[in-house]
Amino acid sequence: MALPTVEAQVTVESADSTVTTDPTENRDQVAVSSQMLERVPVFDQNYIAALAPFLDQSGVGTNGVTIIVDGVEMKGTGVSASAIAEAHINNDPYSAETNRPGKGRIEIITKPGTPQIHGSFTFTFRDSVSDAKNYFALTKPFEQKRIYEGSITGPLGSDQKTTFLVSGTRQEDNLQAIVHAQTPTGLISTNVPTPIHDTEVAFRISHEFSAKHRVSLQYNVTDTITRNLGAGGLILAQSAVNAQAREDDVIFNDRLILSPTLLNQLQLFFEKDYDPTRSVSPLQKIVVDGAFTDGGAQADLLATENNMKINDIVSWSKGRHYLKFGVNIPNLSRRAWEDSSNRQGTFNFSSLSDYVANRPYSFTQQAGVGRTVFWMNEIGTFIQDQIQVRPNLQVSLGLRYDWQTYFKSIHDFAPRISFAYSTKDQKTVLRGGSGLFYDRTGATPMADLKRYNGVVLRSYTILNPGYPIPLPPDIPPSSLPTNLVQLAPNTHIPYIAHYSFGIERQLSKELTVAATYRGLLGLALFRSRDINAPLPPFYASRPNTNLGVVRQIESEGRQVGNALDLTLEGKTGRWFSGLAQYSFSRTNNNTGGIAWFPANQYDLTGEYSRADFDQRHRFNLLGTLNEDHWLNLGVGTKLYSGMPYTETSGVDVFNTGILNARPAGIKRNSLETGGNVELDLRWSHDMHVPSKKGDRAPLMSFAIDGFNVTNRTNFSSYVGNIQSTFFGRPTAALSARRLQFSAHIKF
C-alpha cells in the first residue's frame, strides 16, 4: 500500500463515482468540489452554511460544529470562497485523527499555489427591491448586500519553486431584523437595522526545497463588525448589542517525505482574538417571558485569546498496512474575559399581566472586578492502521486519547474500528464501524467556572423582588448570598458511542446509492443543576442560606439515537449532477446541553424525551440540472419536519428563578414546530473572452440566485409559555424570497 501522492493541480473534470473499500471513499459522505459550489445556489458565498444542513446535530459537540481546514481545527475557513478546492462531511466517519464523528465535522481543503497565474474575482449584489416581504414585517425593510471576493495564485520567481496565494472578501450587509412582540401598549411589529461589515484577507507563500520537502507560511485576518445584534422576534431594538470579532492567524506547514513509504506533516498555528461586545443601551434589562424583552442588553464583555495549535502526523506504508499516528493539540490558549455584564440588573416577569401589575418573579445583578485570566488546553493523540486484509476487504483500527484542562481524563481512550467489504463484481460495498468520541466543553463554561466564584464576580438573585427598586434601602446588595458555578465531584468529559452499517451500490459509471443505519448512545452528557435550590416538598427555602444559586456542571445525561440515511450521488445522464440525502431519525435524551437546567432540580421525571434537535425527516438536495447548457439550473432543496419545544407553566413553582417549570404531567419537548420547506435555484451563463494573444481566454459568468423561490413562510421561535398570548405560535420567520446577482471572472 503506497502513500497517497500530494500534487498541486487544477482539475476541471469530475471523477467517476465508484465504490471502493477505501475508508475515505464512503459513498454516504457529502463531498463537493469548488466547481460544484460555483454552480449551485449558495447564499452570500457562505459554503459552511450551505453544507451545514447535511450535518447531524447528534454528532456535533458542546463547542459547536468542528471545522477542519487543511488538517487544522479553525473557527472558519480562513480563506475566501474562491480559494476553497473541496469540502467534505462524513469523510471516514471513524477516523481516529479527529475527536468528532463524520457527521459532526466539516473538512475543507483549500487550493494550493500553482506554477502559473490563476485568479478568480466575484461581485455579488442583493437588494430588497427584488425580495418578498417577511411574514412578520408590516412594511418591507430596506436591505442591501455587497460582496467583493477574489483570489489569485501563481509563482514567485522564475524557478517556480515558490508560489503564493492571496484571497480576500469584503462584505457590506445592510440587514434589518423584524421585531414582533407584545407589550402593554399593544403589538409591536417594526424593523431594526442590523448592519454587518466583514473583512477577510489571507496570504500564503509556499516553497519546495526539493521534491520531498515543501513548507508554507500563511497569514489570515478576519474582522467582523455587527450592530444591533440580537434584536428581532421578542427582543426590542434597545436590548441589542454592538459587537466586533477580530482574529489574526499565522499558520506554518511543513511536509517532509522521509522515504517512499514515510511522510511527516507538521502544522503550527498561532491565533489571536479580540472580541468586544457592548450593549446599545445602559438601562436595566426587562424580560417578560413569551412577550417582549426591553431595556439594555446588559451584555458588556471583552474576550481576548492567544492560542497555539500543533499537529504532527506521521504516515507510514508497509505491505498491507497504512499506519498513521501523531498529536493533535487544538488549544494551548491563554484567555482573558473582562465581564461588565448585568451591572444594572435584570428584572424577569413570568407574563405580561405580571409586568402590568409590577410583579417580577426574580431580579439578578452582579458586581466585582469582572476580569479573569485562564488557560484552556486540549490535547489529543492517536494511532490508526488501515489493513488491506484481502483485495476486497479493508479493516481500519484506531485508538485516540483526549485530555482537557479541569477534567479528569485518565480513562478517556476512544477505540475506533471500521471495515469495508466489496463483492465480486466490485459494484457493491458493505461498510460498517463503531467507535467512541469524547466531547469538549468550549471556552464559555470554563470562563463561567473562573468568573462566578464569588470573588471575580458576585452575582445574586432575588426572588419576588420589589419593582422598580428590588431591595429596601437598608439592605445593601453586598449582604446578599452570592451565586456560584462549580464542577460536580468526579465530573469527566462526556462520550458518545457511534455505530453504523451500510450498503453502497454503483448504479452506473457516475452514479452511486448508499443506505446506512446509524446508531448512537451518549453517556455522561453535560447538564447544569442548582444544587442549592429550595428543598421539596414546599420549595420554600434554600438549604444553604449563605449562598444563592449554585450551578453545578454535571456529566449525568443520557442520549439514544437511531437514523437511516439514503444517499444518491453523481450524475443521472446529462440532466442532473449532484447529491441528495434523506434521513429518517429519532433521538431522545434528558439534557439540553451544558447550560441547561431541569425543571425540578431534585426530580428529573419527564426530562427524558425528544432531543432539542430531533427531526424525524430531513431531505437535502444540492446539484445542477442541464449543466453546460444556456438553460441550466443549480438547485438546493430542504424539506424538514418540525422540531420539538417545551410547554411551560409560566409560574416559578420551584422558586429557582429559572421559570422552566412545566404543567403537571407534561414532559419536556412535548410540542412541535411547523416543518421547513425551501427551494433555491441558480441560473448562470458562462462566456469566454478572447485575449489579445489568443492563447488564454478568461472565463466570465453571470448568475442569478433565488432563495426560497416559492416564498413559503417557514416559522421559527415558537413560544411554550402557556401564560403568553403567543403560546403555541411563532414570533419569527425565516427569510422570504430573495434574489442575489453576481458577476464572476476566472483566469
N, C-alpha and C positions, 0 to 999 in steps of 0.2 A: 504494500500500500504506500503510494508516494505522497509526499506533501503537496497540498494544493498550491498551484503557482500563483504569484502575485504580479499582475500586469497592469499597466496604465494604458487604457484604451477607451475609445468611444464607440459604442455599439448602437446601431440604429435598428437592426432587425431583431425580431423576437425569437427566443429559443423554443424548441419543441417542448410540449407539455408531456413529459414521460414520467412513469412511475419507477422509482428505484428504491433500493434498501438503504440509501444514504440517510442518516437521521436528520440532516438539514434539508432534505428534499421531500418532507412530508407534504402531501397534497391538500391537507386541511389547513395549511397556513395561508395567510394573506401576504402575497408578495407582489409589489407593484414597482415598476420601473419609472424613471423620470419621463420617458416617452408617454407612458400611460397617464401619469399625473398631469401632463400638459394637455391631454385630450379630454379629460373628464371634468365635470364642474367641481371646482374647489373654491370655497368661499374665502375671499381675501388672501388667496395663495397660502392658506394655513394647512399644510399637509398633515400635521399632527391631528388637528381637529377632523380632517377628512377621514383619517384612518381609525380614530378613537371609537367609532360605533362598532367596529369589529372586535374590540376588547371584551373580555368577560370580567365584570366587576368582582366576582368571587376570587379572581387571581390577582387583583390589584391590592397592594399593600396599604398599611396605615398611612404611609407617607405619600400616597398617590401613585400615578402611573410611572413606571420606570422607563426612562428614555435613554437608550444607549446609542451613542454616536461614535462610529468608528472604534467601537470597543470600550468607550468611556461613558460612565453614567453622567448625564448632564440634565439641567433644568429645561433646556430647549434644544433646538437643532444646532445652534451655534453659527450656522451659515444661512444664507438666504435660499429661497425656494429653488432657483435655477442651479445651485451648486449641489443639490441632492441627486445622487445617482439612483438609489433604490431604497425601499423601505419594507420591513417585514414585521408581521405579527404571528406569533406561534411558530416561529422557526426553531426546530429542535426543542420541543417543549420541556424535555427532561435534561437539558444541558446542565452540567454541574458548574459551568462557568459563571452563572448568574444566580441570584438568590430568589428570583421570581419565576413562576411557571410561564410557559409561552404565551398564554392568553392575557398575561398581566404586564407585558412589556412591549415597547415599540423599538425596533432596531433600525437605525438609519446608517446608510453608507454614503459618504459624500464623494464627489467627483475628485479624482486625483489631478495633479498637474500634468500637462501634456507638452510634448516637444514642439507642437505647433500652436499658434494662437487660435483660441476658440473663445467666443463670447456670447452672451445672451443678455438682452435688456427687455424689460416689460414695463408698460404703463397700464395700470388698472384704475378704472373710474366707476364710481357708483353715485347716483343722486336720487333723492326721494321723489323727484318728479316722475320717475318711471316706476315707483314702488306702489304697492297697495297699502291701505291704512290698517294699522294694527287694530285688533278687535276692541281693545280697551281704550283706544285713543279717540277723544271727541273730535279732534282735528289732526290731520296727518302732520307729524312733526317734520321740520326740515332736517335732513341728514345728507351728508356728503362724505365720500371716502376717496382718497387719492393714494395710490401706492406706486412708488418708483423703486424698481427692483432690477438687479442685474449681477452678473458675474463675468469674469474674464480670467483665462488661464493661458499659460504659454511658457516659453523658455526664457531663462536669464543667462545671457552669454551665448557664445557660438558653439560650445561643445554639447549643448542640450542635456547636460547632466544636472543642471539646476533649473527648476521650474517654479512657477508661482501660481497662486490662486487668490483672487480678490473678489469678494462678494459683499453686497450691501443691499439694504432695503430701508426706505423711509415711508412710514405710513402715517397719514394725517386723516384721522377718523372723527368726523363731527357727528357723533351719535346723540340720540335722545332716548331717555328711559321713560316709561309710561307708569305714572302713579295711579293706582286705583285703590282708594282707601275710604273707610267710613269714619267720619268724625262727628262730634255732637252737632255741628252746623250742617251736616249732610254729606253726601257722597262727593269725594274729590277725585276727579279724573283730569290729570294735567300732564304735560310733557316737561321733562327736565333735561337740559343739555348735559351730556356726559362725554365730552371730547377725550380722545386718546391720541397721543403722538408717540410714535415708536420709531427708534433709530437703531439699526443693527449693522455692524461692519465686521468683516472677518478678513484677515490676511494670512496666507500660508506660503512658506518657502520650503521647497524640498530639494535635497541634493543626494545624488547617487555617488558615493565614494567608489563603489565598484558594483558589479552585477549582483553581489551578495550583501551589500551594505547600503541601506538608504536611511536618511534621517529627515525629519521635517520639524519646523517650528511654526506655530500658529498663534495669532492673537485675535481674540474676539472681544467686542464690546457691544452691550445691549443697554439701551436707556429708554424706559417706557414711563411716560408721564400721563396720569389719569386724573380727571376732575369729576367731582360729584359721584365718585364710585360708591355703589351700594344703594343709590336711590332707585325707586321703582317698586311696583306692587304696593305693599302696605307701608313702605318706607318713604316718608316725605323728603323733600329736597334738602332741607337744612340738617337732616340726620345723616347725610352722606359724608365722605371723606375725600381729600385730595391726596394722591399717593404717587410715589416715584419708585421705580425698581431699576437700579443701575448694577450691571455685572460686567467685570473685566476678567478675561481668562487668558492664560498663556499655556499652550499645550506643546509638549516635546514628545516626539515619537521616534523610536529607534528600532528598525527592523534589521536583524542580522541573521543571515543564513550561515550557520556554522559548518554544515556539511549537507550533502544532498538529502539527508533524512532528518536534519536537526535545524530548527528555527527558533529564534528568541525574539520576542516582541516586547519592548519596554515603552511604557507611556507614563509621562509625568504631567500632571495637570494642576495649575495654580489658579485659584479663583478668589476674587474679592468682590463682595456685595455691599451695596449701600441702599437701604430700603426705608425711607421715611414715610410716615403716614400722619396726616394732620386732619383734625375734624373741621368741617366747614363752619360750624357754629360752636361757641364755648358754653352754651346753655346746658342745663340739666337734661338728661335723656328721659323721655316718657315712652314706655312701651305698653300699649293696650293690646293684649293678645287677641289675634283674629280681627283687629280693626285698623289700627294705624300705629306708626312709630314717629315721634316728633321730638323736637329739641335737638341738642347736639349729639353727635355720634359718640362722644367721649371715648375716642379710639386713638389718641395721640401716642405714637410709638416710633422709635428709631431702632431698627435692627441692622447690625453690620456683621459681616462674616469674612474671615480669612481661612481659606480651605486649601488643602492639598490632597490630591488623589494620586494613587500609584497602582499601575497594572504591570505585572511582569509575568508573561506567559511563555512557556516552553512547549513546542510541538515536536514530537519525535515519531518517526515512522520506522517500523521494523517488522518485516514479514507481514503477518496478518493483523498486526496491531498498529493503531494510530493513537498515540498517547499524548495527552495534553495535561499540563499541571502548572500551577502558578499561584499568584497572590493578587487579590482584588482588594484595594483599600479605597472605598468610595468617599470616606470622610476622615480627615485628620484636621478638624476645624476648631478655630477659636471664634466664639460668637459673643457678641455684646448686645444686650437689649436695654434700651432706656425707655421705660414704660411710664408714661404720664396719663394713662387712660383712666377714665371714670373718676376723675378728681372732683367733679361737681356732683356726681352721684346719678343713679338711675332709679326712677320710680316704675314699678311694674303693676299693672292693673289686669285683672282677670277678664274683664268685659267692659263694654262701652258704658253700660249702666253704672258700674262701679266707678268709672272715671268721672261721670257726671256727678256722682254722689261724693267725690273726693275720698274714695275708699281704696287705696292701693293695698295689695297683699304683701308687698315687700319693697324695701329700699336697700340698694347696695352702693358702697362707696369705698374708695381706697386712698391711702396716703403712704408716704415714705419716699426714700431716695429713688427707688424705681430702677436703678442701674444694677445689672448683674452681668458678670462675665463667666462663661463656662466653656469647657472643652467638650466636644461631641465627636467621639471616634468610633468608626465602624470598620471592621477588618474581616475579610473573608479569604479563605484559601481552598483550593480544590485540586482534585486529580480525576481524570476521566480516560477511559480506554475504550476505543471503538475496535471491536474484534470482528474480522471477516471470518466467521466460523465456517461457512461454506460459500460458494459463489452466489447462492440465493438466500443466505441468512447472515444477517449482521446483528450483533448484540453490542450495546453500549452500557458500560458500568461506570458509575461515578460516585464520588464522595465529596461533600462540601462541608466546611465548618465556618460558622459565622459568629462574630463577637461584637457586642456593642457596649459602650460605656453605661454604667449604672445598673447593669443586669448580670445576674449570674448565668453563665453560659457554658459551663464545663461539659455539659452533655449535648450541646447544640450541633450534633453531627447530622448531616442530611444525606442519606444514601439515595442514589438515583439509578434506575435501570430501565432500559428500553430495548425493543427488538423490532426487526423488520424482516419479513419472510416473503419472497417472491415466488409465484407459481411458475410452472414450466414455460408457459407462453410469455412470461415476463411482462404481462399486461395487468396483473393483479398483485397487489402487495397487502399483506396482513401486517398491521403495525400495532404495537401496544407498549405500555410503560407504566411506571409508578415511581413516586419519589416524595420526599419531604421537602418543604420550603419554609424557612424561618422568616418572620416578619421583621420590620424595623419601625421605630416609633416616629421618626422625623424630629425636627428641632422644637416645635411648639410645645409638646408635652414635657420635654426636658427643661425648657425655659420656664414652664409653669412650676416645676419642682423647685427650681432655683429662686424664682421670684416670690412665690407665695409661701414663704417660710416664717412669716410673722416678723421679719426684720427688714428685708429689702422692700417688701410691700406689706402694709397692714390693710387687709380687706375685711369689711364687716357687712353683715346682712341683718336688717331689722325687719321682723315680720309685723304686719298690720301697723305700719308707721303712721304718723300724722302727715297731713298734706296741706300746704306745700312745704311745711317745716317738719322734718321727720322726727326730730328729737326736742324734748323740752330744753330750755336754755341752761338748766342746771346739770345736764348730763353731757359731759364732753365726749366726742367720738373716741378719743384715745382710751376711754374706760371700757369700751365695748369689747367683747371677746372677738378675737381675730379668726378669719378663715385660713385654712391651711390646705396645701396639696402635698400628698406623700405617696410613696410606693408601698403596696402591701408587702408584708414579710414574705420572703421566698418567691417574689414575683419573677417570672422569667419571660423570655420572648415567646410569643405565640407561634404555632406552626400549623401548617395545613398539609395533609396527605392527599396528593392528587394521583389519580389512576385513570387509564383510558385504554380502549381497544377500538380499532377501526379497520375498515377495508377501503382500499383505493383501487380504482379501475381506470385504465386508459381506454377511452371510448374511441378515440381517433388519434391521428398523429399530433394534433394540437388541442386536445380536449380531455380532461380528466374529471372524475367524480369521486368524492370521498364521503363516507359515512362514519362518524366517530362518536362513540359513547364516552362521556367524561363524568367522573365522579370525584367528590372531594369530601374530606372530613376535617374540619377545623377544630383544634383543641387549644385550650388555654388562651382564648382570644381576649383582647383588651376590652375593658369597660371601666367606668368610674362608679363609685358608690360613696354616699355620705355616711360614714361610719359613726358620726355624731348626730345623726338625725333623731328627732323626737321619738321616744320609745312607744311601741304599741302597749296596750290596745287603744289608748286615748290620744297618742301622738301630741302630747301637750308640752313636754319639756325635753331638752337635750340631756343626755346622760352626763356629759362634762360641761358644766355651765361656764367654765373658764375659756371655752373655745366655741367658735361658731361652726360654720360648715367645714367639715374635714373630708375633703375629696380624696378618696383613696383610689389610686390606679391599680386595678387588679387584672390578673390573667386567668379568668374563670369562665369565659364564654365558650360556646359550642356552636358549630355550624355543620350542616349536612346539605350537600347539593348533588344534583344529577342533571345531566344535559345530553342531548343528542344533536350533533351538528351535521348538516348536509351541505357539502361544498362542491360547487361546479366552477371549474376554472379553465380558461383557454379560449379557443376560437371555435365557433359553430359556423362553418362555412365562411363566406365572405361578409356575413351580415353582423355578427356580434363577436366582440373580443373583450374579455374581462373576467370578472368573478362574481359569483352570487353565493350567499351563505344564509341558511336558515337554521335557527337554533330553537329547540324546544327544551325548556329547563324549569327546574324548581329548586329554590334554595331557601332553607329555613335556618334561623339562628335565634339566639337570645341576647344579642347585643347589637347596638348601632355604632360601635366604634369606641375609641379610646376616650372621647369626651362625652359619651352617652351615659345617662343615669337611668336606672329602672324607676318605675312609678312608685313602688314601695321599696324602700331601702332594705327592709328586713324580709321581704317575701317576693320572690321572682315569679310567682304564679302568673301565667298569662303572657310572659315575656317571650317564650319560645314560640315563634310564629314566622311568617314570611319575612325574609331579609328585606331591608330597605330598598335594595336594588333589584329585587326579584321581578323579572318579567318573563312570563310563560312563553311568549312568542316574539322572536326577533328575526326580521328578514332585512338583509343589506345587499345591495347590488351596486357595483361600480364597473363601468365598462363603456364601450363605444359601439355605435351602430353605423353600418355603412361607411366604415373608415376609408380614407383616401378617395372620397367622392365629394363633390361640392355639396351634396345633400347629406352631410354626416351629422351625427349627434353623439355627444358624450352624455352618459346617463348616470345619475346617482339616485338610489331609491332607498327609503327607510320605511318599514312597516313594523310597528311595535305595539304590543298590547300594553295595558295600563300597569302602573306601579302602585305598590301599597302605601298607605299613610295611616296615621293613628287617630282614632276618635278619642278626644279628651273631654273631661267633665267641666273644665273651666273653673274649677274650685281646688284650692290648695288644701285638700283634706288631710294630707300628712304633715302639714306645716314645715315643709322643707324649703320653701321659696323657689321651687322649680316649676310648678304648675304643669306637671305632666301626668297627673292622676287621671285614670280612665273611669268611666261609669262602671258600676258593678257588673261583673260577668263579661266585660268586653276585653278581648285580647289585643295585644299590640298589633299594629298594621292590619287591622280588620277591614279597612276601607280601601278602595282602589280608584285611581285616577282614570281619566279617559286615555285612549290609545294615541299613538302618534303616526301620522301618515305624511310623508314628504316626497315629492318628486322634483329632482333638479335636472336641468338639461343644459347642454353647452353646444353651440354651433360655432365652428371655426373654419376659416379659409386660409390656405397657405399660398404664398406667392414666392417664386424665385426671381430675384432681381439680378439681371446680368451685371457683372463687374466690368470695368473698363478693359482689363486684361483678358477677360473671358475665361480665366482659369478657375475662379471660385465664385460662387453665387450665394450671397446671404439669403436666408430664408426669412420672409416676413409673413406674419399671420395676424389676423384679426378675429376676435371672438366675442360672442355674446353669451353670457351665462344667465340662466333663470333659476332662482331658488324658490322652492315651494310654488311651482308654477300653477298648480291647481288652486292656490290661495286658500288651502284648508286651514282652519283655525285649530292649532294644537295648544291646548290649555296646559298651564303649569301652576305651581304654588297653590295647591288646594288647602283649605282651612279645615282643621279637625276639631276645633273648639266648639262644642255644642251651644255655648253661650253667644257665639258670634252670629251676626246677621249673614255672614259669608259661609256659615257651616256647610260643608259638603260641596262648596263651589270654588272655582279657581279665582285667583286675583291677578293672574298674569297670563300671557300667551306668548308662544314663540313667534318669531317674525313672520309677517305676512309675505306675500310675493315680493321678491326683489330682483332687479336686473343689474348685471355687472358687465362692464365693457372693458376690453383690454386690447392692446396692440403689442406685438412681440416681434423682435428681430433676433436672429441667431446666425452666427458666422463661425 
